[in-house]
Amino acid sequence: MPVNTAAADVVNKSSSAQLQAAARYREKNKKELQAKARQRMARHRARLADLPDEERQEHREKARAWDARYRQRHASTLASRQADRRAMSYISRHGCDAWLRRRGGGTGNEEEGSSGEGGGSEEDDEVDRTMLRKRLAQRRAKRSGERV
């Protein structure tokens, strides 16, 4: 059965436009949306505080079970994010070259034949350095609220 690409393009464009419009709305009304979310969470916490102790304990147990299931299902993603956080933290304190040395890849600055045990090529080290600089810039921009 042939695929009508024109119709597919219209659907993709409209959904893309909707996503962009939603993103613009969220950006434009960020403070109001955050205030509404804070109020919603305050109402939720107040409802939980009004519950009897047994129900509150049951709610806590359900939340813990849900959290455990989520962590189990997404273990690899969470582990890679945690590894990235640790690497970025180390790099922000000690620098990219120190992280590359620690990782065993060398820095690309050593003379030929004297690179570390891992002995990555200079091209690989430069790619790693470029990628890390980009990630650090994104991280700094995210912390300061800028767009990348």
DSSP file (Angstrom, degrees, kcal/mol; ACC not computed):
  #  RESIDUE AA STRUCTURE BP1 BP2  ACC     N-H-->O    O-->H-N    N-H-->O    O-->H-N    TCO  KAPPA ALPHA  PHI   PSI    X-CA   Y-CA   Z-CA
    1    1 A M              0   0    0      0, 0.0     2,-0.0     0, 0.0     0, 0.0   0.000 360.0 360.0 360.0 122.0    0.0    0.0    0.0
    2    2 A P        -     0   0    0      0, 0.0     2,-0.5     0, 0.0     0, 0.0  -0.344 360.0-126.4 -70.3 147.2    1.6    3.3   -1.1
    3    3 A V        -     0   0    0     -2,-0.0     2,-1.2     1,-0.0     3,-0.1  -0.804  12.8-132.3 -95.2 130.0    2.2    5.9    1.5
    4    4 A N     >  -     0   0    0     -2,-0.5     4,-2.0     1,-0.2     5,-0.1  -0.692  24.4-175.3 -81.2  97.9    0.8    9.4    0.8
    5    5 A T  H  > S+     0   0    0     -2,-1.2     4,-2.7     1,-0.2    -1,-0.2   0.823  78.6  59.2 -68.8 -30.4    3.9   11.5    1.6
    6    6 A A  H  > S+     0   0    0      2,-0.2     4,-2.0     1,-0.2    -1,-0.2   0.929 108.8  44.5 -63.5 -43.3    2.0   14.8    1.1
    7    7 A A  H  > S+     0   0    0      1,-0.2     4,-2.2     2,-0.2    -2,-0.2   0.901 113.1  51.4 -66.6 -39.6   -0.5   13.8    3.8
    8    8 A A  H  X S+     0   0    0     -4,-2.0     4,-2.7     1,-0.2    -2,-0.2   0.893 108.6  51.8 -63.7 -39.1    2.3   12.6    6.1
    9    9 A D  H  X S+     0   0    0     -4,-2.7     4,-2.9     2,-0.2     5,-0.2   0.899 108.4  51.0 -63.9 -40.2    4.2   15.9    5.6
   10   10 A V  H  X S+     0   0    0     -4,-2.0     4,-2.7     2,-0.2     5,-0.2   0.926 111.9  47.0 -63.2 -43.9    1.1   17.9    6.5
   11   11 A V  H  X S+     0   0    0     -4,-2.2     4,-2.7     2,-0.2     5,-0.3   0.932 114.1  47.5 -62.8 -45.5    0.6   15.8    9.7
   12   12 A N  H  X S+     0   0    0     -4,-2.7     4,-2.4     1,-0.2    -2,-0.2   0.911 113.8  47.3 -63.0 -41.9    4.3   16.2   10.6
   13   13 A K  H  X S+     0   0    0     -4,-2.9     4,-2.8     2,-0.2    -1,-0.2   0.914 113.4  47.5 -66.5 -41.6    4.2   19.9    9.9
   14   14 A S  H  X S+     0   0    0     -4,-2.7     4,-2.5     2,-0.2    -2,-0.2   0.924 114.3  45.6 -68.4 -41.3    1.1   20.5   11.9
   15   15 A S  H  X S+     0   0    0     -4,-2.7     4,-2.5    -5,-0.2    -1,-0.2   0.892 114.1  50.1 -68.0 -35.9    2.3   18.5   14.9
   16   16 A S  H  X S+     0   0    0     -4,-2.4     4,-2.5    -5,-0.3    -2,-0.2   0.919 111.2  48.6 -64.7 -42.7    5.6   20.2   14.7
   17   17 A A  H  X S+     0   0    0     -4,-2.8     4,-2.6     2,-0.2    -2,-0.2   0.894 111.2  50.5 -63.9 -39.1    3.9   23.6   14.6
   18   18 A Q  H  X S+     0   0    0     -4,-2.5     4,-2.6     2,-0.2    -2,-0.2   0.914 110.7  48.9 -65.1 -41.9    1.8   22.6   17.6
   19   19 A L  H  X S+     0   0    0     -4,-2.5     4,-2.3     2,-0.2    -2,-0.2   0.914 112.7  47.8 -63.2 -42.0    4.8   21.5   19.5
   20   20 A Q  H  X S+     0   0    0     -4,-2.5     4,-2.5     2,-0.2    -2,-0.2   0.905 111.8  49.8 -65.9 -40.6    6.6   24.8   18.7
   21   21 A A  H  X S+     0   0    0     -4,-2.6     4,-2.5     2,-0.2    -2,-0.2   0.909 111.0  49.6 -64.2 -41.1    3.5   26.8   19.7
   22   22 A A  H  X S+     0   0    0     -4,-2.6     4,-2.5     2,-0.2    -2,-0.2   0.903 111.0  49.6 -63.6 -40.6    3.3   24.9   23.0
   23   23 A A  H  X S+     0   0    0     -4,-2.3     4,-2.3     2,-0.2    -2,-0.2   0.907 111.0  49.3 -64.9 -41.4    7.0   25.5   23.7
   24   24 A R  H  X S+     0   0    0     -4,-2.5     4,-2.8     2,-0.2    -2,-0.2   0.916 111.1  50.2 -62.8 -42.1    6.5   29.2   22.9
   25   25 A Y  H  X S+     0   0    0     -4,-2.5     4,-2.7     2,-0.2    -2,-0.2   0.927 110.9  48.3 -61.3 -45.9    3.5   29.4   25.2
   26   26 A R  H  < S+     0   0    0     -4,-2.5    -1,-0.2     1,-0.2    -2,-0.2   0.902 114.1  46.7 -62.4 -40.3    5.4   27.7   28.0
   27   27 A E  H >< S+     0   0    0     -4,-2.3     3,-0.9     1,-0.2    -2,-0.2   0.916 115.1  46.0 -67.1 -42.8    8.4   30.0   27.6
   28   28 A K  H 3< S+     0   0    0     -4,-2.8     3,-0.2     1,-0.2    -2,-0.2   0.884 122.9  34.3 -68.0 -39.5    6.1   33.1   27.5
   29   29 A N  T 3X S+     0   0    0     -4,-2.7     4,-2.6    -5,-0.2    -1,-0.2  -0.065  79.1 128.2-107.6  31.4    4.0   32.1   30.5
   30   30 A K  H <> S+     0   0    0     -3,-0.9     4,-2.4     1,-0.2     5,-0.2   0.901  72.4  47.0 -57.1 -48.0    6.8   30.4   32.5
   31   31 A K  H  > S+     0   0    0     -3,-0.2     4,-2.3     1,-0.2    -1,-0.2   0.910 113.7  47.2 -65.0 -43.4    6.2   32.3   35.7
   32   32 A E  H  > S+     0   0    0      2,-0.2     4,-2.5     1,-0.2    -1,-0.2   0.911 112.8  49.6 -64.8 -41.3    2.4   31.9   35.7
   33   33 A L  H  X S+     0   0    0     -4,-2.6     4,-2.2     1,-0.2    -2,-0.2   0.889 111.2  49.3 -65.2 -39.1    2.8   28.2   35.0
   34   34 A Q  H  X S+     0   0    0     -4,-2.4     4,-2.5    -5,-0.2    -1,-0.2   0.905 110.6  50.5 -65.5 -40.4    5.3   27.7   37.8
   35   35 A A  H  X S+     0   0    0     -4,-2.3     4,-2.5     2,-0.2    -2,-0.2   0.920 110.8  49.0 -63.2 -43.2    3.0   29.6   40.2
   36   36 A K  H  X S+     0   0    0     -4,-2.5     4,-2.6     1,-0.2    -1,-0.2   0.907 111.2  50.0 -62.2 -41.1    0.1   27.3   39.2
   37   37 A A  H  X S+     0   0    0     -4,-2.2     4,-2.5     2,-0.2    -2,-0.2   0.905 110.1  50.2 -65.0 -40.8    2.3   24.2   39.7
   38   38 A R  H  X S+     0   0    0     -4,-2.5     4,-2.3     2,-0.2    -2,-0.2   0.918 112.3  47.4 -62.3 -42.9    3.3   25.5   43.1
   39   39 A Q  H  X S+     0   0    0     -4,-2.5     4,-2.5     2,-0.2    -2,-0.2   0.912 111.5  50.9 -64.1 -42.0   -0.3   26.1   44.1
   40   40 A R  H  X S+     0   0    0     -4,-2.6     4,-2.2     1,-0.2    -2,-0.2   0.916 111.9  46.5 -61.9 -43.7   -1.3   22.6   42.8
   41   41 A M  H  X S+     0   0    0     -4,-2.5     4,-2.8     2,-0.2    -1,-0.2   0.868 110.2  53.5 -68.0 -35.3    1.5   20.9   44.8
   42   42 A A  H  X S+     0   0    0     -4,-2.3     4,-2.3     2,-0.2    -2,-0.2   0.918 110.1  47.5 -64.4 -42.3    0.5   22.9   47.9
   43   43 A R  H  X S+     0   0    0     -4,-2.5     4,-2.5     2,-0.2    -2,-0.2   0.908 112.3  50.5 -62.6 -40.9   -3.1   21.7   47.5
   44   44 A H  H  X S+     0   0    0     -4,-2.2     4,-2.3     2,-0.2    -2,-0.2   0.927 111.2  47.2 -63.1 -45.6   -1.8   18.2   47.0
   45   45 A R  H  X S+     0   0    0     -4,-2.8     4,-2.3     1,-0.2    -1,-0.2   0.882 111.4  51.9 -63.9 -37.3    0.4   18.4   50.1
   46   46 A A  H  X S+     0   0    0     -4,-2.3     4,-1.6     2,-0.2    -2,-0.2   0.913 109.1  49.9 -65.3 -41.7   -2.5   19.8   52.1
   47   47 A R  H  X S+     0   0    0     -4,-2.5     4,-0.6     1,-0.2    -2,-0.2   0.913 111.7  48.9 -61.6 -41.5   -4.8   16.9   51.0
   48   48 A L  H >< S+     0   0    0     -4,-2.3     3,-0.9     1,-0.2    -2,-0.2   0.888 108.4  53.4 -65.4 -37.5   -2.1   14.5   52.0
   49   49 A A  H 3< S+     0   0    0     -4,-2.3    -1,-0.2     1,-0.2    -2,-0.2   0.817 105.8  54.7 -66.9 -29.2   -1.7   16.2   55.4
   50   50 A D  H 3< S+     0   0    0     -4,-1.6    -1,-0.2    -5,-0.1    -2,-0.2   0.628  88.6 101.0 -78.8 -13.1   -5.5   15.8   56.0
   51   51 A L  S << S-     0   0    0     -3,-0.9    -3,-0.0    -4,-0.6     2,-0.0  -0.350  84.4-101.0 -70.2 151.2   -5.4   12.1   55.4
   52   52 A P     >  -     0   0    0      0, 0.0     4,-2.5     0, 0.0     5,-0.2  -0.319  38.4-104.7 -64.1 158.6   -5.5    9.7   58.4
   53   53 A D  H  > S+     0   0    0      1,-0.2     4,-2.6     2,-0.2     5,-0.2   0.857 118.9  53.6 -56.4 -40.3   -2.1    8.2   59.3
   54   54 A E  H  > S+     0   0    0      1,-0.2     4,-2.3     2,-0.2    -1,-0.2   0.927 111.9  44.2 -63.9 -44.0   -2.9    4.8   57.8
   55   55 A E  H  > S+     0   0    0      2,-0.2     4,-2.6     1,-0.2    -1,-0.2   0.892 112.7  52.1 -67.6 -38.5   -3.8    6.3   54.4
   56   56 A R  H  X S+     0   0    0     -4,-2.5     4,-2.2     2,-0.2    -2,-0.2   0.915 110.8  47.8 -62.9 -42.1   -0.8    8.6   54.5
   57   57 A Q  H  X S+     0   0    0     -4,-2.6     4,-2.3    -5,-0.2    -2,-0.2   0.905 111.1  51.1 -64.2 -41.2    1.5    5.6   55.2
   58   58 A E  H  X S+     0   0    0     -4,-2.3     4,-2.3     1,-0.2    -2,-0.2   0.901 109.1  51.3 -62.0 -40.6   -0.2    3.7   52.4
   59   59 A H  H  X S+     0   0    0     -4,-2.6     4,-2.4     2,-0.2    -2,-0.2   0.914 109.2  50.3 -62.5 -42.8    0.3    6.6   50.0
   60   60 A R  H  X S+     0   0    0     -4,-2.2     4,-2.5     1,-0.2    -2,-0.2   0.913 110.1  50.1 -61.0 -43.2    4.0    6.7   50.9
   61   61 A E  H  X S+     0   0    0     -4,-2.3     4,-2.4     1,-0.2    -1,-0.2   0.900 110.4  49.5 -63.7 -40.9    4.4    3.0   50.3
   62   62 A K  H  X S+     0   0    0     -4,-2.3     4,-2.7     2,-0.2    -1,-0.2   0.912 111.1  50.0 -63.5 -41.5    2.7    3.3   46.9
   63   63 A A  H  X S+     0   0    0     -4,-2.4     4,-2.5     1,-0.2    -2,-0.2   0.908 111.0  48.8 -64.4 -41.4    5.0    6.2   46.0
   64   64 A R  H  X S+     0   0    0     -4,-2.5     4,-2.4     2,-0.2    -1,-0.2   0.908 111.9  49.3 -63.9 -41.2    8.1    4.2   47.0
   65   65 A A  H  X S+     0   0    0     -4,-2.4     4,-2.4     2,-0.2    -2,-0.2   0.913 111.7  48.6 -64.4 -42.6    6.9    1.2   45.0
   66   66 A W  H  X S+     0   0    0     -4,-2.7     4,-2.6     1,-0.2    -2,-0.2   0.927 111.7  49.8 -62.8 -44.0    6.3    3.4   41.9
   67   67 A D  H  X S+     0   0    0     -4,-2.5     4,-2.6     1,-0.2    -2,-0.2   0.902 110.5  50.0 -61.7 -41.6    9.8    5.0   42.4
   68   68 A A  H  X S+     0   0    0     -4,-2.4     4,-2.1     2,-0.2    -1,-0.2   0.913 111.0  48.8 -64.2 -42.2   11.4    1.6   42.6
   69   69 A R  H  X S+     0   0    0     -4,-2.4     4,-2.7     2,-0.2     5,-0.2   0.921 111.7  49.8 -63.0 -42.9    9.6    0.3   39.5
   70   70 A Y  H  X S+     0   0    0     -4,-2.6     4,-2.4     1,-0.2    -2,-0.2   0.942 111.6  47.6 -60.6 -47.8   10.7    3.5   37.6
   71   71 A R  H  < S+     0   0    0     -4,-2.6    -1,-0.2     1,-0.2    -2,-0.2   0.852 112.8  49.7 -63.1 -34.6   14.3    3.1   38.7
   72   72 A Q  H >< S+     0   0    0     -4,-2.1     3,-0.9    -5,-0.2    -1,-0.2   0.921 113.5  44.7 -69.8 -43.7   14.3   -0.6   37.7
   73   73 A R  H 3< S+     0   0    0     -4,-2.7     3,-0.2     1,-0.2    -2,-0.2   0.849 123.3  35.7 -68.3 -34.0   12.8    0.1   34.2
   74   74 A H  T 3X S+     0   0    0     -4,-2.4     4,-2.7    -5,-0.2     5,-0.3  -0.021  77.8 125.8-110.9  29.0   15.1    3.0   33.5
   75   75 A A  H <> S+     0   0    0     -3,-0.9     4,-2.5     1,-0.2     5,-0.2   0.893  74.2  47.6 -58.8 -44.7   18.3    1.8   35.2
   76   76 A S  H  > S+     0   0    0     -3,-0.2     4,-2.3     2,-0.2    -1,-0.2   0.912 114.0  46.9 -67.5 -40.6   20.6    2.1   32.2
   77   77 A T  H  > S+     0   0    0      2,-0.2     4,-2.4     1,-0.2    -2,-0.2   0.932 114.3  47.3 -64.4 -45.4   19.4    5.7   31.4
   78   78 A L  H  X S+     0   0    0     -4,-2.7     4,-2.3     1,-0.2    -2,-0.2   0.888 112.0  50.8 -64.1 -38.5   19.7    6.8   35.0
   79   79 A A  H  X S+     0   0    0     -4,-2.5     4,-2.4    -5,-0.3    -1,-0.2   0.909 110.9  47.8 -66.3 -41.5   23.2    5.2   35.3
   80   80 A S  H  X S+     0   0    0     -4,-2.3     4,-2.4     2,-0.2    -2,-0.2   0.895 112.1  49.8 -68.3 -37.4   24.4    7.0   32.2
   81   81 A R  H  X S+     0   0    0     -4,-2.4     4,-2.6     2,-0.2    -1,-0.2   0.914 111.5  49.0 -64.2 -41.3   23.0   10.3   33.4
   82   82 A Q  H  X S+     0   0    0     -4,-2.3     4,-2.5     2,-0.2    -2,-0.2   0.906 110.7  50.1 -64.7 -41.0   24.7    9.8   36.7
   83   83 A A  H  X S+     0   0    0     -4,-2.4     4,-2.5     2,-0.2    -1,-0.2   0.909 111.0  49.7 -63.2 -41.3   28.0    9.0   35.0
   84   84 A D  H  X S+     0   0    0     -4,-2.4     4,-3.0     2,-0.2     5,-0.2   0.916 110.0  50.9 -62.2 -43.2   27.6   12.1   32.9
   85   85 A R  H  X S+     0   0    0     -4,-2.6     4,-2.3     1,-0.2    -2,-0.2   0.923 111.8  46.9 -60.9 -43.8   26.9   14.2   36.0
   86   86 A R  H  X S+     0   0    0     -4,-2.5     4,-2.4     2,-0.2    -1,-0.2   0.921 114.0  47.9 -64.5 -42.5   30.0   12.8   37.7
   87   87 A A  H  X S+     0   0    0     -4,-2.5     4,-2.7     1,-0.2    -2,-0.2   0.931 112.8  47.6 -63.8 -45.6   32.2   13.4   34.6
   88   88 A M  H  X S+     0   0    0     -4,-3.0     4,-2.6     1,-0.2    -1,-0.2   0.876 111.4  51.4 -64.9 -36.5   30.9   17.0   34.1
   89   89 A S  H  X S+     0   0    0     -4,-2.3     4,-1.5    -5,-0.2    -1,-0.2   0.932 111.7  46.5 -64.2 -45.1   31.5   17.7   37.8
   90   90 A Y  H  X S+     0   0    0     -4,-2.4     4,-3.1     1,-0.2     5,-0.5   0.919 113.7  49.0 -62.5 -43.7   35.0   16.4   37.6
   91   91 A I  H  X S+     0   0    0     -4,-2.7     4,-2.2     1,-0.2    -2,-0.2   0.899 107.9  53.2 -65.3 -40.9   35.7   18.4   34.4
   92   92 A S  H  < S+     0   0    0     -4,-2.6    -1,-0.2    -5,-0.2    -2,-0.2   0.828 118.1  37.8 -65.6 -28.8   34.3   21.6   35.8
   93   93 A R  H  < S+     0   0    0     -4,-1.5    -2,-0.2    -5,-0.2    -1,-0.2   0.890 134.9  16.9 -84.6 -42.9   36.7   21.3   38.8
   94   94 A H  H  < S-     0   0    0     -4,-3.1     4,-0.3     1,-0.2    -3,-0.2   0.600 105.2-111.2-113.0 -15.0   39.8   19.9   37.2
   95   95 A G     X  -     0   0    0     -4,-2.2     4,-1.6    -5,-0.5    -1,-0.2  -0.108  30.6 -79.7 100.1 160.1   39.5   20.5   33.4
   96   96 A C  H  > S+     0   0    0      1,-0.2     4,-2.6     2,-0.2     5,-0.2   0.895 124.1  54.0 -65.8 -43.4   39.1   18.4   30.4
   97   97 A D  H  > S+     0   0    0      1,-0.2     4,-2.5     2,-0.2    -1,-0.2   0.895 107.6  51.0 -62.4 -39.5   42.7   17.3   30.1
   98   98 A A  H  > S+     0   0    0     -4,-0.3     4,-2.6     2,-0.2    -1,-0.2   0.897 110.5  49.7 -64.2 -38.7   42.7   16.0   33.6
   99   99 A W  H  X S+     0   0    0     -4,-1.6     4,-2.4     2,-0.2    -2,-0.2   0.914 110.3  49.8 -66.2 -41.1   39.5   14.0   33.0
  100  100 A L  H  X>S+     0   0    0     -4,-2.6     5,-2.1     2,-0.2     4,-0.9   0.905 112.5  47.7 -64.1 -40.2   41.0   12.5   29.8
  101  101 A R  H ><5S+     0   0    0     -4,-2.5     3,-0.6     4,-0.2    -2,-0.2   0.928 112.1  49.6 -63.9 -43.7   44.2   11.5   31.7
  102  102 A R  H 3<5S+     0   0    0     -4,-2.6    -2,-0.2     1,-0.3    -1,-0.2   0.882 108.9  52.3 -62.1 -38.4   42.1   10.0   34.5
  103  103 A R  H 3<5S-     0   0    0     -4,-2.4    -1,-0.3    -5,-0.2    -2,-0.2   0.698 116.5-117.4 -71.9 -19.0   40.1    8.1   32.0
  104  104 A G  T <<5S+     0   0    0     -4,-0.9    14,-1.1    -3,-0.6    15,-0.7   0.551  85.0 111.6  96.2   8.9   43.3    6.7   30.5
  105  105 A G  S   <S-     0   0    0     -5,-2.1    15,-0.2     1,-0.2    -4,-0.2   0.541  72.5-130.5 -92.3  -6.3   42.9    8.2   27.1
  106  106 A G        -     0   0    0     -6,-0.8    -1,-0.2     1,-0.1    -3,-0.1  -0.152  20.0 -97.6  77.3 176.1   45.8   10.7   27.3
  107  107 A T        -     0   0    0     -7,-0.1    -1,-0.1    -3,-0.1    22,-0.1   0.536  42.3-115.9-109.6 -10.4   45.4   14.4   26.4
  108  108 A G  S    S+     0   0    0     12,-0.1    14,-0.1    -3,-0.1    -2,-0.1   0.366  99.9  92.0  87.2  -6.4   46.7   14.4   22.8
  109  109 A N        +     0   0    0      2,-0.1     3,-0.1     3,-0.0    -3,-0.0   0.573  60.0 101.3 -95.8 -12.1   49.5   16.7   24.0
  110  110 A E  S    S-     0   0    0      1,-0.1     5,-0.1     4,-0.0     3,-0.1  -0.303  82.2-100.0 -71.6 157.5   52.0   13.9   24.8
  111  111 A E    >   -     0   0    0      1,-0.2     3,-2.0     3,-0.1     4,-0.1  -0.360  57.5 -73.3 -71.9 160.6   54.8   13.1   22.4
  112  112 A E  T 3  S+     0   0    0      1,-0.3    -1,-0.2     2,-0.1    -3,-0.0  -0.255 119.2  17.0 -58.9 135.2   54.3   10.2   20.1
  113  113 A G  T 3  S+     0   0    0     -3,-0.1    -1,-0.3     3,-0.0    -2,-0.1   0.312 107.3  83.7  88.6  -9.0   54.6    6.8   21.9
  114  114 A S    <   +     0   0    0     -3,-2.0    -2,-0.1     5,-0.0    -3,-0.1   0.194  56.5 126.8-113.0  18.1   54.2    8.2   25.4
  115  115 A S        -     0   0    0      1,-0.1    -9,-0.1    -5,-0.1   -10,-0.0  -0.285  67.2 -82.0 -71.3 165.6   50.4    8.4   25.6
  116  116 A G        -     0   0    0      4,-0.1    -1,-0.1     1,-0.1    -3,-0.0   0.204  48.1 -85.7 -63.3-177.9   48.7    6.7   28.5
  117  117 A E  S    S+     0   0    0      1,-0.2   -12,-0.1     2,-0.1    -1,-0.1   0.895 130.6  49.2 -56.7 -44.2   47.8    3.1   29.0
  118  118 A G  S    S-     0   0    0    -14,-1.1    -1,-0.2     1,-0.1   -13,-0.2   0.867  89.9-164.6 -66.5 -35.7   44.5    3.5   27.2
  119  119 A G        -     0   0    0    -15,-0.7   -14,-0.2     1,-0.1   -13,-0.1   0.851   9.2-174.9  57.5  44.9   46.4    5.2   24.4
  120  120 A G        -     0   0    0    -16,-0.3    -1,-0.1   -15,-0.2   -12,-0.1  -0.317  31.3 -99.1 -65.8 155.4   43.4    6.8   22.5
  121  121 A S     >  -     0   0    0      1,-0.1     4,-2.2    -6,-0.0     5,-0.2  -0.291  26.1-114.2 -73.6 162.1   44.3    8.5   19.3
  122  122 A E  H  > S+     0   0    0      1,-0.2     4,-2.4     2,-0.2     5,-0.2   0.866 117.7  55.1 -64.3 -35.6   44.7   12.3   19.2
  123  123 A E  H  > S+     0   0    0      2,-0.2     4,-2.4     1,-0.2    -1,-0.2   0.922 108.0  48.6 -63.3 -43.0   41.6   12.6   16.9
  124  124 A D  H  > S+     0   0    0      1,-0.2     4,-2.7     2,-0.2    -2,-0.2   0.909 111.4  50.1 -62.4 -41.9   39.5   10.7   19.5
  125  125 A D  H  X S+     0   0    0     -4,-2.2     4,-2.8     2,-0.2    -1,-0.2   0.894 110.4  49.6 -64.1 -39.6   40.8   12.9   22.3
  126  126 A E  H  X S+     0   0    0     -4,-2.4     4,-2.6     2,-0.2    -1,-0.2   0.899 111.3  48.9 -67.1 -39.7   40.0   16.0   20.3
  127  127 A V  H  X S+     0   0    0     -4,-2.4     4,-2.8     2,-0.2    -2,-0.2   0.931 112.6  48.6 -62.8 -45.0   36.5   14.7   19.6
  128  128 A D  H  X S+     0   0    0     -4,-2.7     4,-2.7     1,-0.2    -2,-0.2   0.925 112.1  48.9 -59.3 -45.4   36.1   14.0   23.3
  129  129 A R  H  X S+     0   0    0     -4,-2.8     4,-2.5     2,-0.2    -2,-0.2   0.913 112.5  47.7 -62.2 -43.6   37.3   17.4   24.2
  130  130 A T  H  X S+     0   0    0     -4,-2.6     4,-2.2     2,-0.2    -2,-0.2   0.928 113.0  48.2 -63.7 -45.2   35.0   19.1   21.7
  131  131 A M  H  X S+     0   0    0     -4,-2.8     4,-2.4     1,-0.2    -2,-0.2   0.910 112.7  48.7 -61.2 -42.8   32.0   17.0   23.0
  132  132 A L  H  X S+     0   0    0     -4,-2.7     4,-2.7     2,-0.2    -1,-0.2   0.888 109.3  51.6 -67.6 -39.1   32.8   17.8   26.6
  133  133 A R  H  X S+     0   0    0     -4,-2.5     4,-2.4     2,-0.2    -1,-0.2   0.916 110.8  49.3 -62.1 -41.4   33.2   21.6   25.9
  134  134 A K  H  X S+     0   0    0     -4,-2.2     4,-2.4     2,-0.2    -2,-0.2   0.925 112.0  47.8 -63.6 -44.4   29.8   21.5   24.2
  135  135 A R  H  X S+     0   0    0     -4,-2.4     4,-2.6     2,-0.2    -2,-0.2   0.904 111.3  50.7 -63.6 -41.4   28.2   19.7   27.2
  136  136 A L  H  X S+     0   0    0     -4,-2.7     4,-2.7     2,-0.2    -1,-0.2   0.914 110.1  49.9 -62.8 -41.4   29.8   22.0   29.7
  137  137 A A  H  X S+     0   0    0     -4,-2.4     4,-2.5     1,-0.2    -2,-0.2   0.913 112.0  48.0 -63.1 -42.0   28.5   25.0   27.7
  138  138 A Q  H  X S+     0   0    0     -4,-2.4     4,-2.5     2,-0.2    -2,-0.2   0.907 112.0  50.0 -63.5 -41.0   25.0   23.5   27.7
  139  139 A R  H  X S+     0   0    0     -4,-2.6     4,-2.2     2,-0.2    -2,-0.2   0.918 111.9  46.8 -64.8 -44.5   25.2   22.8   31.4
  140  140 A R  H  X S+     0   0    0     -4,-2.7     4,-2.1     1,-0.2     6,-0.2   0.913 112.9  49.8 -63.7 -42.1   26.3   26.3   32.2
  141  141 A A  H  X>S+     0   0    0     -4,-2.5     5,-1.9     1,-0.2     4,-0.9   0.900 110.1  50.7 -63.8 -40.0   23.5   27.8   30.0
  142  142 A K  H  <5S+     0   0    0     -4,-2.5     3,-0.5     1,-0.2    -1,-0.2   0.905 110.3  49.6 -64.4 -41.1   20.9   25.5   31.6
  143  143 A R  H  <5S+     0   0    0     -4,-2.2    -1,-0.2     1,-0.2    -2,-0.2   0.879 114.9  43.6 -64.9 -37.4   22.0   26.7   35.1
  144  144 A S  H  <5S-     0   0    0     -4,-2.1    -1,-0.2    -5,-0.2    -2,-0.2   0.527 114.2-116.1 -88.4  -4.6   21.9   30.3   34.1
  145  145 A G  T  <5 +     0   0    0     -4,-0.9    -3,-0.2    -3,-0.5    -4,-0.1   0.583  67.5 138.3  84.8   9.7   18.5   29.9   32.3
  146  146 A E      < -     0   0    0     -5,-1.9     2,-0.4    -6,-0.2    -1,-0.3  -0.408  55.1-113.6 -82.7 163.8   19.9   30.8   28.9
  147  147 A R              0   0    0     -2,-0.1    -1,-0.1     1,-0.1    -5,-0.0  -0.784 360.0 360.0 -95.8 144.4   18.9   29.0   25.7
  148  148 A V              0   0    0     -2,-0.4    -1,-0.1   -10,-0.0   -10,-0.0   0.409 360.0 360.0 -97.1 360.0   21.6   27.0   23.9
